[in-house]
């Protein structure tokens, strides 16, 4: 279950990095915060894949989101 949190957290961080990247480029500044978010997202996703026996497949990602959200709701 812990690796599910890292996978979902990494995907959410990567999703948050995209608007930060677009904002930095549109304002003409360096995308430092977006780069840090992408690095943190990559580390979380790699950690989740490495600690899960057999890794994650594309079909496992929605189930991981459901398990994490169910854990928060209960």
Secondary structure, DSSP 4 states (H G I P E B T S, - for coil): -HHHHHHHHHHHHHHHHHHHHHHHHHHTS--HHHHHHHHHHHHHHHHHHHHSTT---HHHHHHHHHHHHHHHH-
